[in-house]
Structures are given as structure tokens and as C-alpha cells.
Amino acid sequence: MKDFEDIDALMADIGARARAAAAELAYTSAERKHAALIGAADEVWRRRDEIIDANAEDLVYGEEKGISPAMMDRLMLDEARIRGIRDGLRAVAEQKDPVGAVIAEWDMPSGLHIQRVRTPLGVIGVIYESRPNVTADAGALCLKAGNAVILRGGSESFLSSTIIHDCLVTGLKQAGLPADAIQLVPTRDREAVSAMLKAVEYIDVIVPRGGKGLVGLVQREARVPVFAHLEGICHVYADRDADLEKARRVVLNAKTRRTGICGAAECLLIDWQFHTKHGAVLVEDLVKAGVEVRTEGELLKVPGTVKAAPDDFGREFLDMIIAAKLVDGVDEAVAHIRRYGSNHTESILTENDATAARFFERLDSAILMRNASTQFADGGEFGMGAEIGIATGKLHARGPVGAEQLTSFKYLVTGDGTCRK
């Protein structure tokens, strides 16, 4: 890895080249972007052994750095996950190109015909930790939406990300698109992040994807607009009218399928009437599955549970740990989620339509689910092919950020010698 003495100069050069590439991408045909993504997917699969070897070195680096088991899981690549990267690139390639799509159109009495159409944002900066697959996901989605992108991956995923980035550049070149359309910051130096956050002349929006520390830093220090979620504190509420077998399946999946992703359940709320009818079966299932259940009161009678600390509610564990609590009805569950949640994803388990409607109406998280695992909080599962992240703010993009969410819009106004009176 090359050392760079002047990080500000490096990032200014990258930014200027990205801005130039973005100007060309804004009018690039859907066919050429499709070709670039298919070419990149083929190259990723062709170089899969090389990616796995580089990833092995990244894993050693991550272990020496002392990153958490959840982060190590996010970092690890095997052939199955590389197949997922390849398939994700192909899925984005096959999506309808959002650029130029007419969102709305209307005629005015003045004789003007007005269209609101999708247009690229310009240059997007993506700052992420651990997950080398984000290199492919972010590069693909930004390209699909006609944006240039500057990728600054985690230091622990540097070698894996470098090869994946090479594959993306190969696809760009094969399609006759500028290689600068997708750039990877070629240093682990943390100063590169600071430079990106203040690069208002080059970057139109920053997307941080990582833990609370990274996202909090970006939100505090960025002068560039940010799409972000701070934490994935996801709740599952088992209502008094929940179907027992559905609830057991969903709760286990929501917590244990993959504990290190932002859609993993971190808190289980159980209605008292459900508990009275079925006992502590949901908690018992979790304990049997090896989950440390941190709870209070009646649920502490379940063997294997642990007394919850005050800060365990409202905590993102990203591990085989979950907080659990008994609540008196949907309104108490909603109040708890409002107090401790992060506006990411919440799921209600119920067969009662009115209760589900109340839950949906009174919460404003980016994703609300009924009788479904929070692990579905994923752009791919939403039919977006991939995602650049889950946005929990209320401006512009919200929920899974796919290609369509990486566009803005402009107005095209047509007259016929039309003058204003």
C-alpha cells in the first residue's frame, strides 16, 4: 500500500476526477451502464480465488486490530458470499435505469407542459467499515443512478476491497465509461475521511455505513449532506393475538440468522396476555439457541436469563444477545420503542388487523413489519438488487437506499412561444 504525504491534495485530485466523470455519467446510456455492471460481475467471479486470498490477509489484520466477532463476520468472504456479490451486481444491472424517468407531468393553463424527471445526484462519497461487499454494492448502485462515487472502505477490508474495486473498473473500461466513475481511496489513513467530510466542492452527499462511532463522527463533522442511520436498534413485539408458531419462527430468525447486521432484532417485547397464555416460550427458544437474554421481573424466572442493566434497552448488541421485556398491550410497546428505538425497523407479531394498524400508525421508523423477521430490512429483499445502506432520517432517502434513492429530480418545461402575462 502506497503512503501519501498530502492527503488533502490526494482527495482533491480524486474529487476533481470524480466530478469530471459524473458529468459524463449524467448522460450515459442505460445499455452502457448495464454492460459495465455485467462485466464487473463476471470479473469478480473470475477473480474469486484472488479475492478470498486477499480477504484472508484482511482477516488477520482485523484480528490483530481486535475488531469484534460481529465485525469479523461482516469482513469474511467465502465463495458463497462472493457469489452473492456477483449476483448483486447482476441484479442491479437488470433493474430499470432510474435516470430520466418521468415522476410526474402535467399541463398548465398558460400552455406550459411540465415534467418532473429523475436526475443523478452527482458525486457520492461512501465511508464504510469492515464489509468489503459494500465496495461492489455502493459502486453498482451509484453507477446505475448515473453518479460517480468515491469509496473509502474500512482499513481492515482494504485488500479485499481493492481487488473488488479493480473488477468494477474493468467493467467500466470494457463498457467505454470513465474509470474515475468509481474510485477507491488508496490509503488507510484516517485523514482521508476528514478530507471527504469537508469536500463540498467535489462531493454532493456522504453515505456512512458502519457502527455508531463512524456514523456519529460523520454526522457531527460533515459539511457535506449526509444519508445515514446511527444504529439498528430493531424491536420485535409479540402481541396478545400473535400466532404462537409464527412468533417462534420469526423471533428466532430475527435474532439469530445473522447477529452482526443492522436488521438483527435487539429487543423482544412480549404482551402480558401472550405470556399468560403461552408462558415464556419465546425467551426459552432464544436461550436454547444460545442467545443471552437480558431481562427483568417475571422473565428472569426463565433458566439461563440474565438481569438487564438499565442501558440494555436501546442498545445495539450485534451479537447473540437480546433484551426482553413484558409490556401491557400495543400502546406500551409503542411507547417503549419510541423511547429506546433508532427509527430503523420494528416488527409486530399479531393476527389482529386493528392492532397491526395501530402499531403502523403510531410508529415512524423507516421500516415497519407485520409477522415478518426484521432481517428482511435489506435492499435486496425489497427488490432493489442491493442497497447502499438503510437511511433513518426523514429527508430525501428513507429505508433501504437503492439506485432510485440516489437520484434527485429536475423540471423540464416545454412551451410554444409561451409568454407570461
JOFEN-V288916 format. One record per backbone hydrogen bond with DSSP energy under -0.5 kcal/mol. NH is the residue of the N-H (numbers start at 1). CO is the residue of the C=O. If there is no record, write none. Layout:
NH|CO  NH|CO
This chain:
7|5  10|6  11|7  12|8  13|9  14|10  15|11  16|12  17|13  18|14  19|15  20|16  21|17  22|18  23|19  24|20  25|21  26|22  27|24  28|25  33|29  34|30  35|31  36|32  37|33  38|34  39|35  40|36  41|37  42|38  43|39  44|40  45|41  46|42  47|43  48|45  51|47  52|48  53|49  54|50  55|51  56|52  57|53  58|54  59|55  60|56  61|57  62|58  63|59  64|60  65|61  66|62  66|63  67|62  72|68  73|69  74|70  75|71  76|72  82|78  83|79  84|80  85|81  86|82  87|83  88|84  89|85  90|86  91|87  92|88  93|89  94|90  95|91  95|92  100|118  101|98  103|101  103|116  104|116  106|114  108|112  111|108  113|414  114|106  114|112  115|412  116|104  117|115  117|410  118|101  119|408  121|406  124|148  125|205  126|124  126|150  127|125  127|207  128|126  128|152  129|209  131|129  132|130  134|131  135|132  136|132  137|133  138|134  139|135  140|136  141|137  142|138  143|139  144|140  145|141  146|143  147|142  148|122  149|181  150|124  151|149  151|183  152|126  153|151  157|154  158|155  161|157  162|158  163|159  164|160  165|161  166|162  167|163  168|164  169|165  170|166  171|167  172|168  173|169  174|170  175|171  176|173  177|172  181|178  182|179  183|149  185|151  187|185  192|189  193|190  194|190  195|191  196|192  197|193  198|194  198|195  199|196  200|198  202|199  203|199  204|123  205|123  206|225  207|125  208|206  208|227  209|127  215|211  216|212  217|213  218|214  219|215  220|216  221|217  222|218  223|197  224|197  227|206  228|226  233|231  234|232  234|264  235|345  236|267  237|347  238|236  238|269  239|237  239|349  242|239  247|243  248|244  249|245  250|246  251|247  252|248  253|249  254|250  255|251  256|252  257|253  261|258  264|261  265|254  266|234  267|234  268|323  269|236  269|267  270|325  271|238  272|327  275|271  276|272  277|273  278|274  279|275  284|280  285|281  286|282  287|283  288|284  289|285  290|287  291|286  292|320  293|291  294|292  294|322  295|293  295|306  299|296  300|297  301|298  302|299  305|302  306|293  308|295  312|309  313|310  314|312  315|312  317|315  321|319  322|292  323|266  324|294  325|268  327|270  329|327  332|328  333|329  334|330  335|331  336|332  337|333  338|334  339|335  340|336  341|337  342|233  346|367  347|235  348|369  349|237  350|348  351|241  353|351  356|352  357|353  358|354  359|355  360|356  361|357  362|358  363|359  366|343  367|344  369|346  371|348  376|373  377|374  378|376  382|378  383|380  384|379  386|384  388|401  391|389  391|399  392|228  393|228  397|395  399|391  401|389  402|400  406|402  406|403  407|404  408|119  410|117  412|115  413|411  414|113  414|412
